[in-house]
Amino acid sequence: MVKPNERVLIAETMTDQTTAQFVHRPTYAEVDTSALRSNFDAIKAHVSGAKVMAVVKANGYGHGLFTVARELERRGVDSLGVAYIEEALELRAAGISSPILVFGGVLKDQLPLFINNDVDVTASSVSKIEQIDTAAKTLGKRARVHLKVDTGLERIGVHYYSSQTLFDAALNAPHCDVVGVYSHFAEVNPNDLFVAKEQLARFHDSTRYFQQRATRPFLRHIAASSGLLMLPESHLDMVRPGLSLYGVYPHPEMRERLKLSPALALKSQVVFFKVVKKDAGVSYGHLWRAPHDTRIITVPIGYGDGYLRSLSNKGAAIIRGKRHSVVGAVCMDQMMVNIGSDGEAYNGDEVVLIGSQNGASITVEELADSIQTTPHEILVALNQRIPRVVRR
Ligand SMILES: *Cc1c(COP(=O)(O)O)cnc(C)c1O
């Protein structure tokens, strides 16, 4: 159990800092940096020689943007990946000096922010690379660029079948240093790798043209967590793990591929205890009714913290080493747990919502599975209202 002032000490900078008013909440997310380090080491060893770009977008998948970036920078990560320029700027302002790639599409007005802060920009079309080159020229600087080839996701990037136009434009952009060429899988289905293999083949066909003409070395990368776990031939020069770095598996069948440890636990405390009579409806809309007289406890967390409302009647909680069910609707700031007619719980007891206690455990993967979403969504939903406690 964490003492309140211990929590103040760990709120480190900027993104990861929790405003003082929240610090005394019993609800917090515990981030285990030793798990981050061991997952990073395991991934690094697994990809035998390929570089690792740690994906820290969306507040480090809820673990803290700066906390994760700094931990992995110290551990020797090759680069960092984020979605938006704001995330990159926050890392630069906090003193992170590793290369940072922004995956998202960019607009012309944002380009000086990239170039002035040494942030790698994704060039996803001919007009984008021309704009980047012009912006760099105007600033009298060089821009670091990763060219994006769309091999089947249809998100951003030049189509693989017309990628020569982007490569030619890049070869004619004297103020740009092309440091990478990349793509992203639409699907890595462990039971049918056809789509992924086809995308990989398209990527190879397309990059060959640039490889033959580029005057300096660049990194080819396509694999995120699923690719790096399921398709060794997709490791190429660099991999871009997000989810797996945090010790969470994209798919149950990927578990046997690599041993990873979850880096985040979500905990709270019992703040109310009561006995509910048979047939009484619990929470908004009475989505659950007591089948018999039963004991119900209340936990101070809700969808306003990012504990998804769709976990109503589906979430779980561990109290005194026993697993119980979330019953009724998850409210904005509170939710109820049925501990049964003989369950034991007292105000102040620890409640584990993600993680383990006395051998019982609740995983991000199972929560995601119970509401048919991805583990990513469970993690990134946990918002800034939840203090982060960093364990070293
Ligand atoms: C989010 C993202 C990743 C990381 O994906 P995971 O499934 O979390 O490993 C890698 N590359 C790109 C382009 C992404 O957007």
The ligand as an SDF file (V2000), in Angstrom:
LIG
                    3D

 15 15  0  0  0  0  0  0  0  0999 V2000
    0.7820    2.5670  -32.3530 C   0  0  0  0  0  0  0  0  0  0  0  0
    1.7550    2.2080  -33.3870 C   0  0  0  0  0  0  0  0  0  0  0  0
    2.7210    1.2110  -33.1380 C   0  0  0  0  0  0  0  0  0  0  0  0
    2.7230    0.3350  -31.9060 C   0  0  0  0  0  0  0  0  0  0  0  0
    1.7060   -0.6470  -31.9970 O   0  0  0  0  0  0  0  0  0  0  0  0
    1.5440   -1.8080  -30.9030 P   0  0  0  0  0  0  0  0  0  0  0  0
    0.4890   -2.6900  -31.4440 O   0  0  0  0  0  0  0  0  0  0  0  0
    1.0780   -1.1360  -29.6500 O   0  0  0  0  0  0  0  0  0  0  0  0
    2.8530   -2.4510  -30.7280 O   0  0  0  0  0  0  0  0  0  0  0  0
    3.7000    1.0270  -34.1050 C   0  0  0  0  0  0  0  0  0  0  0  0
    3.7080    1.7530  -35.2510 N   0  0  0  0  0  0  0  0  0  0  0  0
    2.7720    2.6840  -35.5310 C   0  0  0  0  0  0  0  0  0  0  0  0
    2.8180    3.4250  -36.8190 C   0  0  0  0  0  0  0  0  0  0  0  0
    1.7540    2.9320  -34.6170 C   0  0  0  0  0  0  0  0  0  0  0  0
    0.8180    3.8400  -34.9040 O   0  0  0  0  0  0  0  0  0  0  0  0
  1  2  1  0
  2  3  1  0
  2 14  2  0
  3  4  1  0
  3 10  2  0
  4  5  1  0
  5  6  1  0
  6  7  2  0
  6  8  1  0
  6  9  1  0
 10 11  1  0
 11 12  2  0
 12 13  1  0
 12 14  1  0
 14 15  1  0
M  END
$$$$
